[in-house]
Amino acid sequence: MKAPQSIILRPLVTEKTTALTQDANVLTFEVARDANKIEIRRAVEVLFSVKVTGVRVAKTLGKIKKVGRSIGKTSDGKKAYVKLKAGEKLPPIFEGV
């Protein structure tokens, strides 16, 4: 079993995800590309001490970047939208954002 810290890479804090957090009690994270929904659920429950009702995942494709004559590509990723149980308190990292 993987460590929860290696599954949850970082929280995604944007205008859209902040609105989701406040309106629908949904947290958004960038997660490891090989993590599945069950691992993501357990990692969030362990790290933040909350109950999770659902997890949705989305793969993100890397963008092509051009600098002069060089062409490169940013790495692909994976996002997880984690729905918290009704009445659960948000983790401190997401409060006041």
MMTF fields as JSON, N, C-alpha, C and O atoms, coordinates in Angstrom:
{
  "mmtfVersion": "1.0.0",
  "mmtfProducer": "UNKNOWN",
  "numBonds": 387,
  "numAtoms": 388,
  "numGroups": 97,
  "numChains": 1,
  "numModels": 1,
  "chainsPerModel": [1],
  "groupsPerChain": [97],
  "chainIdList": ["A"],
  "bondAtomList": [4, 2, 8, 6, 12, 10, 16, 14, 20, 18, 24, 22, 28, 26, 32, 30, 36, 34, 40, 38, 44, 42, 48, 46, 52, 50, 56, 54, 60, 58, 64, 62, 68, 66, 72, 70, 76, 74, 80, 78, 84, 82, 88, 86, 92, 90, 96, 94, 100, 98, 104, 102, 108, 106, 112, 110, 116, 114, 120, 118, 124, 122, 128, 126, 132, 130, 136, 134, 140, 138, 144, 142, 148, 146, 152, 150, 156, 154, 160, 158, 164, 162, 168, 166, 172, 170, 176, 174, 180, 178, 184, 182, 188, 186, 192, 190, 196, 194, 200, 198, 204, 202, 208, 206, 212, 210, 216, 214, 220, 218, 224, 222, 228, 226, 232, 230, 236, 234, 240, 238, 244, 242, 248, 246, 252, 250, 256, 254, 260, 258, 264, 262, 268, 266, 272, 270, 276, 274, 280, 278, 284, 282, 288, 286, 292, 290, 296, 294, 300, 298, 304, 302, 308, 306, 312, 310, 316, 314, 320, 318, 324, 322, 328, 326, 332, 330, 336, 334, 340, 338, 344, 342, 348, 346, 352, 350, 356, 354, 360, 358, 364, 362, 368, 366, 372, 370, 376, 374, 380, 378, 384, 382],
  "bondOrderList": [1, 1, 1, 1, 1, 1, 1, 1, 1, 1, 1, 1, 1, 1, 1, 1, 1, 1, 1, 1, 1, 1, 1, 1, 1, 1, 1, 1, 1, 1, 1, 1, 1, 1, 1, 1, 1, 1, 1, 1, 1, 1, 1, 1, 1, 1, 1, 1, 1, 1, 1, 1, 1, 1, 1, 1, 1, 1, 1, 1, 1, 1, 1, 1, 1, 1, 1, 1, 1, 1, 1, 1, 1, 1, 1, 1, 1, 1, 1, 1, 1, 1, 1, 1, 1, 1, 1, 1, 1, 1, 1, 1, 1, 1, 1, 1],
  "groupList": [{"groupName": "MET", "atomNameList": ["N", "CA", "C", "O"], "elementList": ["N", "C", "C", "O"], "formalChargeList": [0, 0, 0, 0], "bondAtomList": [1, 0, 2, 1, 3, 2], "bondOrderList": [1, 1, 2], "singleLetterCode": "M", "chemCompType": "L-PEPTIDE LINKING"}, {"groupName": "LYS", "atomNameList": ["N", "CA", "C", "O"], "elementList": ["N", "C", "C", "O"], "formalChargeList": [0, 0, 0, 0], "bondAtomList": [1, 0, 2, 1, 3, 2], "bondOrderList": [1, 1, 2], "singleLetterCode": "K", "chemCompType": "L-PEPTIDE LINKING"}, {"groupName": "ALA", "atomNameList": ["N", "CA", "C", "O"], "elementList": ["N", "C", "C", "O"], "formalChargeList": [0, 0, 0, 0], "bondAtomList": [1, 0, 2, 1, 3, 2], "bondOrderList": [1, 1, 2], "singleLetterCode": "A", "chemCompType": "L-PEPTIDE LINKING"}, {"groupName": "PRO", "atomNameList": ["N", "CA", "C", "O"], "elementList": ["N", "C", "C", "O"], "formalChargeList": [0, 0, 0, 0], "bondAtomList": [1, 0, 2, 1, 3, 2], "bondOrderList": [1, 1, 2], "singleLetterCode": "P", "chemCompType": "L-PEPTIDE LINKING"}, {"groupName": "GLN", "atomNameList": ["N", "CA", "C", "O"], "elementList": ["N", "C", "C", "O"], "formalChargeList": [0, 0, 0, 0], "bondAtomList": [1, 0, 2, 1, 3, 2], "bondOrderList": [1, 1, 2], "singleLetterCode": "Q", "chemCompType": "L-PEPTIDE LINKING"}, {"groupName": "SER", "atomNameList": ["N", "CA", "C", "O"], "elementList": ["N", "C", "C", "O"], "formalChargeList": [0, 0, 0, 0], "bondAtomList": [1, 0, 2, 1, 3, 2], "bondOrderList": [1, 1, 2], "singleLetterCode": "S", "chemCompType": "L-PEPTIDE LINKING"}, {"groupName": "ILE", "atomNameList": ["N", "CA", "C", "O"], "elementList": ["N", "C", "C", "O"], "formalChargeList": [0, 0, 0, 0], "bondAtomList": [1, 0, 2, 1, 3, 2], "bondOrderList": [1, 1, 2], "singleLetterCode": "I", "chemCompType": "L-PEPTIDE LINKING"}, {"groupName": "LEU", "atomNameList": ["N", "CA", "C", "O"], "elementList": ["N", "C", "C", "O"], "formalChargeList": [0, 0, 0, 0], "bondAtomList": [1, 0, 2, 1, 3, 2], "bondOrderList": [1, 1, 2], "singleLetterCode": "L", "chemCompType": "L-PEPTIDE LINKING"}, {"groupName": "ARG", "atomNameList": ["N", "CA", "C", "O"], "elementList": ["N", "C", "C", "O"], "formalChargeList": [0, 0, 0, 0], "bondAtomList": [1, 0, 2, 1, 3, 2], "bondOrderList": [1, 1, 2], "singleLetterCode": "R", "chemCompType": "L-PEPTIDE LINKING"}, {"groupName": "VAL", "atomNameList": ["N", "CA", "C", "O"], "elementList": ["N", "C", "C", "O"], "formalChargeList": [0, 0, 0, 0], "bondAtomList": [1, 0, 2, 1, 3, 2], "bondOrderList": [1, 1, 2], "singleLetterCode": "V", "chemCompType": "L-PEPTIDE LINKING"}, {"groupName": "THR", "atomNameList": ["N", "CA", "C", "O"], "elementList": ["N", "C", "C", "O"], "formalChargeList": [0, 0, 0, 0], "bondAtomList": [1, 0, 2, 1, 3, 2], "bondOrderList": [1, 1, 2], "singleLetterCode": "T", "chemCompType": "L-PEPTIDE LINKING"}, {"groupName": "GLU", "atomNameList": ["N", "CA", "C", "O"], "elementList": ["N", "C", "C", "O"], "formalChargeList": [0, 0, 0, 0], "bondAtomList": [1, 0, 2, 1, 3, 2], "bondOrderList": [1, 1, 2], "singleLetterCode": "E", "chemCompType": "L-PEPTIDE LINKING"}, {"groupName": "ASP", "atomNameList": ["N", "CA", "C", "O"], "elementList": ["N", "C", "C", "O"], "formalChargeList": [0, 0, 0, 0], "bondAtomList": [1, 0, 2, 1, 3, 2], "bondOrderList": [1, 1, 2], "singleLetterCode": "D", "chemCompType": "L-PEPTIDE LINKING"}, {"groupName": "ASN", "atomNameList": ["N", "CA", "C", "O"], "elementList": ["N", "C", "C", "O"], "formalChargeList": [0, 0, 0, 0], "bondAtomList": [1, 0, 2, 1, 3, 2], "bondOrderList": [1, 1, 2], "singleLetterCode": "N", "chemCompType": "L-PEPTIDE LINKING"}, {"groupName": "PHE", "atomNameList": ["N", "CA", "C", "O"], "elementList": ["N", "C", "C", "O"], "formalChargeList": [0, 0, 0, 0], "bondAtomList": [1, 0, 2, 1, 3, 2], "bondOrderList": [1, 1, 2], "singleLetterCode": "F", "chemCompType": "L-PEPTIDE LINKING"}, {"groupName": "GLY", "atomNameList": ["N", "CA", "C", "O"], "elementList": ["N", "C", "C", "O"], "formalChargeList": [0, 0, 0, 0], "bondAtomList": [1, 0, 2, 1, 3, 2], "bondOrderList": [1, 1, 2], "singleLetterCode": "G", "chemCompType": "PEPTIDE LINKING"}, {"groupName": "TYR", "atomNameList": ["N", "CA", "C", "O"], "elementList": ["N", "C", "C", "O"], "formalChargeList": [0, 0, 0, 0], "bondAtomList": [1, 0, 2, 1, 3, 2], "bondOrderList": [1, 1, 2], "singleLetterCode": "Y", "chemCompType": "L-PEPTIDE LINKING"}],
  "groupTypeList": [0, 1, 2, 3, 4, 5, 6, 6, 7, 8, 3, 7, 9, 10, 11, 1, 10, 10, 2, 7, 10, 4, 12, 2, 13, 9, 7, 10, 14, 11, 9, 2, 8, 12, 2, 13, 1, 6, 11, 6, 8, 8, 2, 9, 11, 9, 7, 14, 5, 9, 1, 9, 10, 15, 9, 8, 9, 2, 1, 10, 7, 15, 1, 6, 1, 1, 9, 15, 8, 5, 6, 15, 1, 10, 5, 12, 15, 1, 1, 2, 16, 9, 1, 7, 1, 2, 15, 11, 1, 7, 3, 3, 6, 14, 11, 15, 9],
  "groupIdList": [1, 2, 3, 4, 5, 6, 7, 8, 9, 10, 11, 12, 13, 14, 15, 16, 17, 18, 19, 20, 21, 22, 23, 24, 25, 26, 27, 28, 29, 30, 31, 32, 33, 34, 35, 36, 37, 38, 39, 40, 41, 42, 43, 44, 45, 46, 47, 48, 49, 50, 51, 52, 53, 54, 55, 56, 57, 58, 59, 60, 61, 62, 63, 64, 65, 66, 67, 68, 69, 70, 71, 72, 73, 74, 75, 76, 77, 78, 79, 80, 81, 82, 83, 84, 85, 86, 87, 88, 89, 90, 91, 92, 93, 94, 95, 96, 97],
  "secStructList": [7, 7, 7, 2, 2, 2, 2, 3, 3, 3, 3, 7, 7, 7, 2, 2, 2, 2, 2, 2, 2, 2, 2, 2, 7, 3, 3, 3, 3, 3, 3, 7, 6, 6, 7, 7, 2, 2, 2, 2, 2, 2, 2, 2, 2, 2, 2, 2, 7, 7, 7, 3, 3, 3, 3, 3, 3, 3, 3, 3, 7, 7, 7, 3, 3, 3, 3, 6, 6, 3, 3, 3, 3, 7, 7, 7, 3, 3, 3, 3, 3, 3, 3, 3, 7, 6, 6, 7, 7, 7, 7, 4, 4, 4, 6, 6, 7],
  "xCoordList": [0.835, 0.0, 0.884, 1.885, 0.504, 1.277, 0.976, -0.092, 1.925, 1.732, 0.769, 0.826, -0.112, -1.057, -0.369, -0.907, 0.826, 1.55, 2.036, 2.242, 2.224, 2.667, 1.489, 1.694, 0.272, -0.921, -1.433, -1.681, -1.593, -2.054, -0.825, -0.025, -0.666, 0.517, 0.37, 1.274, -0.775, -1.003, -2.466, -3.131, -2.982, -4.347, -4.363, -3.4, -5.453, -5.62, -6.531, -7.697, -6.003, -6.761, -6.861, -5.911, -8.025, -8.328, -9.686, -10.316, -10.137, -11.46, -12.543, -13.471, -12.426, -13.431, -13.461, -14.537, -12.295, -12.268, -12.68, -13.253, -12.394, -12.827, -14.342, -14.947, -14.959, -16.427, -17.016, -18.029, -16.386, -16.846, -16.743, -17.634, -15.673, -15.466, -16.539, -17.08, -16.846, -17.807, -19.244, -20.047, -19.583, -20.965, -21.317, -22.377, -20.441, -20.79, -19.968, -20.123, -19.098, -18.261, -17.363, -17.227, -16.754, -15.881, -14.461, -14.235, -13.505, -12.091, -11.437, -11.813, -10.464, -9.795, -8.301, -7.673, -7.741, -6.328, -5.694, -6.355, -4.385, -3.594, -3.08, -2.51, -3.285, -2.933, -1.954, -1.747, -1.36, -0.433, -1.18, -2.349, -0.492, -1.142, -1.577, -2.509, -0.923, -1.273, -2.219, -2.495, -2.72, -3.628, -5.05, -5.486, -5.769, -7.165, -8.07, -7.593, -9.396, -10.349, -10.299, -10.424, -10.122, -10.097, -8.886, -9.003, -7.722, -6.516, -6.66, -6.221, -7.276, -7.468, -8.397, -8.131, -9.483, -10.427, -9.739, -9.889, -8.993, -8.309, -7.277, -7.142, -6.545, -5.52, -6.133, -5.604, -7.241, -7.89, -8.447, -8.324, -9.06, -9.612, -8.518, -8.721, -7.364, -6.269, -5.595, -5.339, -5.31, -4.571, -5.385, -4.843, -6.685, -7.487, -8.54, -9.252, -8.657, -9.617, -11.047, -11.74, -11.482, -12.849, -13.451, -12.73, -14.772, -15.466, -15.748, -16.209, -15.471, -15.631, -16.829, -16.983, -17.685, -18.828, -18.573, -19.144, -17.725, -17.471, -16.19, -15.72, -15.626, -14.393, -14.575, -14.979, -14.279, -14.26, -12.838, -12.183, -12.364, -11.012, -11.06, -11.963, -10.069, -9.951, -8.477, -7.647, -8.16, -6.79, -6.596, -7.484, -5.437, -5.118, -3.922, -2.921, -4.029, -2.946, -1.993, -2.418, -0.708, 0.296, 0.215, -0.219, 0.632, 0.594, 1.906, 2.962, 1.827, 3.027, 3.565, 2.829, 4.837, 5.482, 6.57, 7.361, 6.604, 7.616, 8.454, 7.922, 9.762, 10.694, 11.74, 12.596, 11.672, 12.588, 12.36, 11.244, 13.43, 13.301, 13.0, 12.732, 13.043, 12.817, 11.323, 10.586, 10.899, 9.525, 9.556, 10.265, 8.794, 8.727, 7.283, 6.365, 7.096, 5.752, 5.787, 6.679, 4.805, 4.7, 4.12, 3.482, 4.333, 3.908, 2.392, 1.733, 1.856, 0.447, 0.191, 1.128, -1.057, -1.383, -2.752, -3.385, -3.189, -4.478, -5.039, -4.328, -6.327, -7.001, -8.061, -8.646, -8.3, -9.352, -10.276, -9.829, -11.587, -12.612, -13.216, -13.859, -13.018, -13.414, -14.593, -14.473, -15.744, -16.954, -16.971, -16.877, -17.093, -17.13, -18.566, -19.525, -18.689, -19.987, -20.622, -19.918, -21.942, -22.66, -22.371, -22.405, -22.091, -21.805, -20.341, -19.968, -19.498, -18.061, -17.44, -17.784, -16.538, -15.821, -14.67, -13.977, -14.461, -13.37, -12.032, -11.91, -11.019, -9.674, -9.183, -9.582, -8.331, -7.87, -7.199, -7.228, -6.597, -5.914, -6.883, -6.473, -8.163, -9.156, -10.039, -10.832, -9.924, -10.751, -10.137, -8.919, -10.991, -10.543, -9.822, -9.117, -9.989, -9.334, -10.281, -9.948],
  "yCoordList": [-1.181, 0.0, 1.249, 1.314, 2.225, 3.46, 4.397, 4.335, 5.245, 6.251, 7.324, 7.691, 7.833, 8.871, 10.112, 10.775, 10.432, 11.609, 11.43, 12.42, 10.194, 9.978, 9.91, 9.958, 9.8, 9.775, 11.19, 11.577, 11.966, 13.355, 14.232, 14.389, 14.803, 15.612, 17.045, 17.575, 17.676, 19.043, 19.403, 18.836, 20.342, 20.813, 21.789, 22.523, 21.789, 22.748, 23.858, 23.619, 25.065, 26.212, 27.234, 27.967, 27.274, 28.257, 28.856, 28.465, 29.8, 30.386, 29.323, 29.281, 28.477, 27.443, 26.424, 26.061, 25.961, 24.96, 25.555, 24.855, 26.835, 27.487, 27.594, 27.403, 27.898, 27.94, 26.555, 26.427, 25.519, 24.147, 23.789, 23.141, 24.204, 23.902, 24.572, 23.95, 25.816, 26.552, 26.124, 26.037, 25.853, 25.544, 24.07, 23.75, 23.17, 21.747, 20.876, 19.655, 21.47, 20.702, 19.705, 18.554, 20.161, 19.326, 19.865, 21.054, 19.0, 19.361, 18.874, 17.829, 19.622, 19.256, 19.109, 19.966, 18.001, 17.707, 17.256, 16.685, 17.525, 16.865, 15.58, 15.606, 14.456, 13.161, 12.434, 12.827, 11.369, 10.556, 9.933, 9.568, 9.817, 9.305, 7.85, 7.429, 7.081, 5.664, 5.392, 4.231, 6.435, 6.254, 6.01, 6.605, 5.128, 4.895, 5.549, 6.127, 5.454, 6.149, 5.657, 6.455, 4.378, 3.819, 4.341, 4.715, 4.369, 4.891, 6.375, 6.827, 7.138, 8.569, 8.795, 9.648, 8.033, 8.151, 7.891, 8.675, 6.802, 6.467, 7.523, 7.871, 8.037, 9.046, 10.319, 10.894, 10.768, 11.995, 11.779, 12.654, 10.616, 10.346, 10.29, 10.749, 9.73, 9.631, 10.986, 11.366, 11.705, 12.963, 14.075, 14.865, 14.149, 15.284, 14.918, 15.801, 13.658, 13.191, 13.604, 14.175, 13.315, 13.605, 12.344, 11.396, 12.336, 11.237, 11.646, 12.758, 10.743, 11.011, 10.227, 9.044, 10.894, 10.19, 9.789, 8.805, 10.53, 10.187, 10.795, 11.817, 10.137, 10.613, 10.556, 9.528, 11.651, 11.684, 12.033, 12.861, 11.413, 11.688, 12.14, 11.776, 12.94, 13.422, 13.453, 13.982, 12.885, 12.957, 14.278, 14.738, 14.891, 16.138, 15.902, 15.32, 16.348, 16.188, 17.368, 18.503, 17.098, 18.148, 19.046, 18.62, 20.276, 21.234, 21.213, 20.9, 21.546, 21.67, 23.087, 24.064, 23.184, 24.473, 24.668, 23.761, 25.851, 26.171, 27.339, 28.379, 27.156, 28.214, 28.273, 27.394, 29.307, 29.397, 28.247, 28.036, 27.498, 26.343, 25.057, 24.023, 25.121, 23.92, 23.721, 24.677, 22.472, 22.117, 21.092, 20.089, 21.346, 20.42, 20.216, 20.774, 19.415, 19.118, 19.023, 18.396, 19.655, 19.504, 18.127, 17.522, 17.639, 16.277, 16.184, 17.158, 15.002, 14.727, 14.63, 14.468, 14.727, 14.666, 14.053, 13.531, 14.13, 13.591, 14.442, 14.769, 14.801, 15.581, 14.713, 13.836, 14.965, 14.256, 15.273, 16.201, 15.079, 15.879, 15.013, 14.005, 15.394, 14.582, 15.249, 16.367, 14.557, 15.072, 14.615, 13.422, 15.591, 15.282, 15.007, 15.5, 14.214, 13.902, 15.185, 16.085, 15.27, 16.453, 16.658, 15.711, 17.892, 18.215, 18.121, 18.501, 17.626, 17.532, 18.92, 19.74, 19.171, 20.441, 20.402, 19.391, 21.5, 21.569, 21.551, 22.092, 20.927, 20.977, 22.433, 23.244, 22.764, 24.15, 24.712, 25.921, 23.844, 24.328, 24.962, 25.794, 24.582, 25.096, 26.187, 26.783, 26.462, 27.506, 28.88, 29.048, 29.848, 31.213, 31.478, 32.479, 30.588, 30.788, 31.531, 31.814],
  "zCoordList": [0.0, 0.0, 0.0, 0.714, -0.8, -0.915, 0.255, 0.864, 0.547, 1.593, 1.088, -0.086, 1.946, 1.521, 0.963, 0.076, 1.483, 1.006, -0.422, -1.124, -0.871, -2.243, -3.214, -4.427, -2.71, -3.568, -3.804, -4.946, -2.734, -2.839, -3.034, -2.111, -4.221, -4.508, -4.005, -3.358, -4.303, -3.843, -4.035, -4.901, -3.236, -3.462, -4.636, -4.859, -5.373, -6.463, -5.97, -5.656, -5.903, -5.412, -6.53, -6.807, -7.169, -8.208, -7.874, -6.891, -8.688, -8.46, -8.584, -7.778, -9.578, -9.816, -8.675, -8.202, -8.231, -7.172, -5.824, -4.989, -5.608, -4.38, -4.335, -3.28, -5.466, -5.539, -5.287, -4.598, -5.842, -5.595, -4.118, -3.569, -3.483, -2.067, -1.214, -0.3, -1.503, -0.687, -0.961, -0.033, -2.229, -2.592, -2.416, -1.878, -2.863, -2.914, -1.973, -1.983, -1.16, -0.224, -0.96, -0.544, -2.056, -2.884, -2.81, -3.035, -2.498, -2.472, -3.756, -4.289, -4.252, -5.501, -5.252, -4.63, -5.75, -5.547, -6.849, -7.717, -6.972, -7.999, -7.357, -6.266, -8.043, -7.464, -8.383, -9.531, -7.854, -8.642, -9.817, -9.7, -10.948, -12.155, -12.035, -12.721, -11.181, -11.059, -9.888, -9.583, -9.229, -8.09, -8.583, -9.569, -7.886, -8.238, -7.203, -6.227, -7.424, -6.564, -5.114, -4.184, -4.925, -3.571, -2.805, -1.638, -3.455, -2.809, -2.489, -1.432, -3.399, -3.182, -1.994, -1.148, -1.932, -0.821, 0.517, 1.454, 0.611, 1.861, 2.239, 3.412, 1.239, 1.516, 2.073, 3.025, 1.495, 1.978, 3.378, 4.235, 3.618, 4.946, 6.014, 7.138, 5.664, 6.631, 6.857, 8.0, 5.793, 5.923, 6.57, 7.344, 6.262, 6.71, 7.757, 8.234, 8.12, 9.137, 8.814, 9.656, 7.598, 7.153, 6.539, 6.227, 6.365, 5.699, 4.259, 4.003, 3.317, 1.891, 1.368, 1.67, 0.576, -0.013, -1.454, -1.923, -2.176, -3.572, -4.079, -3.58, -5.098, -5.727, -7.236, -7.781, -7.904, -9.366, -9.798, -9.165, -10.858, -11.335, -12.79, -13.543, -13.167, -14.53, -14.909, -14.169, -16.059, -16.55, -17.265, -17.984, -17.071, -17.746, -18.654, -18.236, -19.878, -20.839, -20.747, -20.535, -20.906, -20.86, -22.086, -23.156, -21.917, -23.015, -23.792, -23.242, -25.066, -25.889, -25.704, -25.841, -25.395, -25.166, -26.219, -26.479, -26.819, -27.817, -27.314, -26.924, -27.329, -26.96, -28.057, -28.153, -28.885, -30.012, -30.98, -31.455, -31.272, -32.165, -31.414, -32.025, -30.105, -29.302, -29.038, -28.795, -29.09, -28.774, -27.649, -27.73, -26.621, -25.49, -25.076, -25.676, -24.047, -23.577, -22.06, -21.489, -21.409, -19.964, -19.665, -20.526, -18.473, -18.149, -17.979, -17.615, -18.247, -18.035, -16.533, -15.751, -16.136, -14.719, -14.489, -15.406, -13.245, -12.866, -11.732, -10.781, -11.838, -10.812, -10.153, -10.788, -8.883, -8.158, -7.506, -6.831, -7.722, -7.073, -5.984, -6.279, -4.722, -3.579, -2.884, -2.381, -2.855, -2.203, -0.759, -0.468, 0.152, 1.572, 2.023, 1.429, 3.078, 3.658, 4.184, 4.642, 4.12, 4.598, 6.08, 6.865, 6.453, 7.845, 8.215, 9.325, 7.319, 7.603, 7.56, 6.709, 8.471, 8.513, 7.53, 7.418, 6.814, 5.851, 6.573, 7.672, 5.955, 6.546, 6.593, 5.757, 7.552, 7.703, 6.449, 6.221, 5.636, 4.439, 3.444, 2.635, 3.49, 2.55, 3.132, 2.403, 4.416, 5.023, 4.785, 4.841, 4.523, 4.347, 3.048, 2.922, 2.072, 0.772, -0.126, -1.277]
}
